[in-house]
């Protein structure tokens, strides 16, 4: 599978859209729905639809230890001392 950028990981999908994204894998629409209902993949229910993030699916696929590469976040800059409150 192709490496995803951080902005793609936060994308919110319906169960149906997630199944299309992972087409050709064991993550069928019914499998994703079952995982969502059991709580194995975190989601929000809005009306009759469950909404899930790609991050939540990738996290589940990697056994709950999904950690994007640091480069996925772009450039990390130090926090200015002025912004730190005590």
Beta strands, then each sheet from edge to edge (+ up, - down):
strand 1: 12-14
strand 2: 44-46
strand 3: 49-53
sheet 1: 1+ 3- 2+
end
